Amino acid sequence: MYNQYFAGTVDVTEIVLYLFFGFFLLLVLYLLREGRREGFPLEHDVTGALESTPGGLFPSTPKTFNLPNGSKLVKPDDSRDTHATQFKRTAPWAGSPIEPDGNPLSAGIGPGAYAMRADKPDMTNHGTTRLAPLRLATDYSIDKKDPDLRGFALVGLDGSSAGVINDIWVDRAEFLVRYLEVDVTPEGGAAKHVLVPMTMCVVQKNLKRVRLDAVLGNQVAGAPTLANPDQVTLLEEEKITGYFGAGYLYSTPARSEPLI
């Protein structure tokens, strides 16, 4: 077999290898720039001062995204994450651990952290809200093989009562149950309903109850409520999931302590 030389000892194999290295380098630089459309410039961990982004090749150029609802979004736009968090540092230096200050379930840190998504409901391609209670989504129903959870009691991880399930929120796009609507109205108080993620619940059919393993029974009533009782926005979903997600670490002192 004869080697094909272009000049001196540079052959086809060597040229292909160099081209691959060059392509891979450009791909890495492209991905670095695309990854800096949100979250940059970085902030100093303690002071919050903005830090410069290194190198002229790394900052992203503005890019316009056409959203399904017809609106446009330009990134980067120099917006900062300003939503309130409640925490205190365990030490004064950068990188030190933080712990909740106040109610750990609503502190917005650790497993309870959430993103500031749009305060609008998620929509289907047909222009309807993606998530809806069965009282509105009348073309959906519970399969005859499954129990209808409306009327079931909701209990916390400690077995104590949290309230009564009065409706079920379905995902119209994926045909499954997303949330349980629970009546947590205190005796003699104003009516109050909260949504509980179905993925954190276990149905105990024989006991006619649903067990929530994220928080204690008396902590369910503190969950975020909806501005509109018939729809949930993307931001409200984040806050609800963050509240109950925080329970896996902060609902009891034992959960936040080491195993050994």
C-alpha positions as a printed Julia matrix, in Angstrom:
260×3 Matrix{Float64}:
   0.0    0.0    0.0
   1.38   3.4   -1.01
   1.27   6.4    1.34
  -0.2    9.6   -0.12
   2.1   12.49   0.82
   1.1   16.13   0.16
   4.31  17.77   1.29
   7.3   16.18   2.96
   5.99  13.7    5.53
   2.45  15.2    5.84
  -0.01  12.56   4.69
  -3.82  12.26   4.5
  -4.14  10.62   7.92
  -2.25  13.46   9.6
  -4.36  16.12   7.9
  -7.61  14.4    8.97
  -6.33  14.21  12.55
  -5.5   17.92  12.58
  -8.92  18.76  11.16
 -10.58  16.7   13.89
  -8.57  18.47  16.62
  -9.49  21.85  15.14
 -13.19  20.95  14.93
 -13.22  19.66  18.5
 -11.54  22.83  19.79
 -14.1   25.03  18.04
 -16.92  22.86  19.41
 -15.66  23.29  22.98
 -15.39  27.08  22.54
 -18.91  27.19  21.07
 -20.39  25.2   23.95
 -18.6   27.42  26.5
 -20.14  30.51  24.95
 -23.62  28.99  24.69
 -23.44  27.94  28.35
 -22.97  31.56  29.41
 -26.36  32.85  28.28
 -27.75  32.63  31.82
 -26.11  32.88  35.23
 -23.21  35.05  34.12
 -21.36  37.11  35.11
 -20.71  35.22  38.33
 -21.2   36.81  41.73
 -18.81  36.74  44.65
 -20.12  34.22  47.17
 -20.05  36.6   50.14
 -20.19  40.19  48.85
 -22.4   39.57  45.8
 -20.12  41.72  43.65
 -20.09  40.81  39.96
 -16.96  39.08  38.69
 -15.57  39.56  35.22
 -15.91  36.76  32.67
 -12.41  35.71  31.55
 -11.31  35.94  27.92
 -12.78  37.62  24.87
 -13.86  34.28  23.39
 -16.02  33.25  26.32
 -18.84  35.83  26.71
 -22.01  34.97  24.75
 -23.41  37.3   22.12
 -27.14  38.12  22.49
 -29.42  35.54  20.89
 -33.17  35.83  20.33
 -35.37  32.82  21.12
 -38.85  32.61  19.54
 -41.2   31.13  22.15
 -44.29  29.01  21.36
 -46.67  31.75  22.57
 -45.31  34.2   20.0
 -43.16  36.22  22.38
 -39.41  36.61  22.12
 -36.67  36.15  24.7
 -33.18  37.6   24.38
 -30.3   36.01  26.28
 -28.04  37.11  27.83
 -29.91  40.14  29.15
 -27.83  40.89  32.27
 -30.77  40.0   34.55
 -29.89  38.79  38.04
 -31.53  36.27  40.35
 -33.15  38.47  42.98
 -35.71  36.17  44.64
 -35.56  36.14  48.4
 -33.8   33.35  50.26
 -33.58  32.92  54.02
 -30.24  31.55  55.15
 -27.23  32.28  57.3
 -23.61  31.34  56.78
 -21.83  28.97  59.1
 -18.55  30.84  58.48
 -17.59  34.24  57.0
 -15.44  33.01  54.1
 -16.5   32.19  50.54
 -17.65  28.64  49.95
 -18.73  28.1   53.54
 -21.92  26.05  54.11
 -25.24  27.82  54.57
 -28.21  26.77  56.68
 -31.84  27.95  56.8
 -32.73  31.01  58.8
 -36.37  30.76  59.87
 -38.75  28.22  58.38
 -36.44  25.78  56.52
 -39.25  24.55  54.25
 -39.72  27.99  52.72
 -36.11  29.19  52.95
 -35.47  28.48  49.27
 -32.12  26.74  49.72
 -30.78  23.2   49.39
 -33.5   20.76  48.29
 -35.98  23.61  48.66
 -34.29  25.82  46.06
 -36.36  26.88  43.07
 -35.94  28.83  39.83
 -37.74  32.07  39.02
 -39.76  30.69  36.13
 -42.49  32.66  34.37
 -45.5   33.46  36.54
 -47.76  32.04  33.83
 -49.42  28.64  33.48
 -47.93  26.0   31.21
 -50.06  25.68  28.06
 -50.88  22.88  25.64
 -50.64  23.18  21.86
 -54.43  23.62  21.86
 -54.24  26.79  23.95
 -55.57  25.29  27.19
 -53.78  25.15  30.52
 -51.71  21.99  30.73
 -52.56  21.32  34.38
 -56.14  21.49  35.57
 -58.36  20.08  38.33
 -60.91  17.45  37.36
 -63.69  19.89  38.21
 -62.61  21.82  35.1
 -61.05  19.04  33.0
 -64.36  17.25  32.65
 -63.16  15.24  29.64
 -60.72  13.39  31.94
 -61.59  10.77  34.53
 -60.0    8.28  36.91
 -59.56   4.77  35.54
 -62.04   2.3   37.02
 -59.14   0.11  38.18
 -57.73   2.95  40.33
 -59.27   4.48  43.47
 -60.76   7.94  43.22
 -58.73   9.82  45.81
 -61.26  12.6   46.28
 -62.51  12.31  49.82
 -59.42  10.42  51.02
 -57.5   11.78  54.0
 -53.95  13.07  53.53
 -51.5   12.2   56.29
 -47.91  13.28  56.79
 -44.84  11.11  57.28
 -45.7   10.93  60.99
 -49.18   9.58  60.24
 -50.97  12.69  61.51
 -53.83  14.15  59.49
 -53.06  17.05  57.16
 -56.44  17.51  55.51
 -58.89  16.01  53.05
 -58.27  15.62  49.31
 -61.02  17.47  47.49
 -59.74  17.39  43.9
 -57.15  15.89  41.56
 -55.04  17.91  39.13
 -54.24  16.15  35.86
 -51.63  16.77  33.18
 -53.56  17.11  29.94
 -50.42  16.56  27.84
 -49.15  13.4   29.54
 -52.4   11.92  30.9
 -51.34  11.5   34.51
 -52.0   12.94  37.97
 -49.65  15.78  38.91
 -51.08  17.2   42.13
 -53.63  16.48  44.82
 -55.64  19.45  46.01
 -55.99  19.28  49.79
 -58.41  21.19  51.98
 -56.37  22.41  54.96
 -58.93  24.92  56.24
 -58.4   25.42  59.99
 -61.39  25.01  62.25
 -63.31  28.27  62.25
 -60.83  29.85  59.82
 -60.88  30.99  56.2
 -60.94  28.35  53.47
 -57.48  27.25  52.37
 -56.43  24.7   49.77
 -52.89  23.64  48.81
 -51.46  21.44  46.08
 -49.35  18.41  47.0
 -47.12  16.71  44.37
 -48.46  13.24  43.55
 -44.91  11.93  43.07
 -44.28  12.38  46.8
 -47.38  10.45  47.86
 -48.22   6.81  48.5
 -51.84   5.68  48.14
 -53.04   3.47  50.98
 -56.25   2.23  49.41
 -57.41  -0.02  52.23
 -57.06   2.82  54.74
 -58.71   5.32  52.38
 -55.87   7.71  52.81
 -52.78   9.04  51.04
 -49.45   9.25  52.84
 -47.13  12.15  52.06
 -43.57  11.2   52.97
 -42.05  14.67  52.49
 -43.31  16.59  55.54
 -45.2   16.17  58.79
 -48.96  16.42  58.81
 -49.0   19.81  60.51
 -46.53  21.24  57.96
 -48.74  20.73  54.9
 -50.88  23.8   55.64
 -47.8   26.02  55.32
 -47.32  25.18  51.64
 -47.61  27.99  49.07
 -51.13  28.7   47.83
 -52.36  29.63  44.35
 -53.24  33.14  43.22
 -55.94  31.63  41.01
 -57.63  28.54  42.5
 -58.27  27.1   39.02
 -54.76  27.35  37.56
 -51.15  26.94  38.65
 -48.29  28.92  37.14
 -44.79  27.68  36.41
 -43.43  29.81  39.25
 -46.04  28.49  41.68
 -45.11  24.93  40.69
 -41.48  25.7   41.5
 -42.37  27.06  44.93
 -44.68  24.15  45.76
 -42.13  21.53  44.74
 -39.4   23.43  46.59
 -41.45  23.56  49.79
 -42.16  19.85  49.91
 -38.73  18.94  48.51
 -37.13  20.75  51.44
 -39.03  18.44  53.76
 -36.81  15.5   52.82
 -33.97  17.26  54.62
 -35.59  19.73  57.01
 -39.02  18.39  58.07
 -37.53  16.76  61.19
 -34.2   17.32  62.95
 -33.28  13.67  62.4
 -33.42  14.07  58.64
 -30.77  16.8   58.63
 -28.39  14.99  60.95
 -25.7   12.49  59.85
 -26.59   8.81  59.79
 -23.6    7.89  61.94
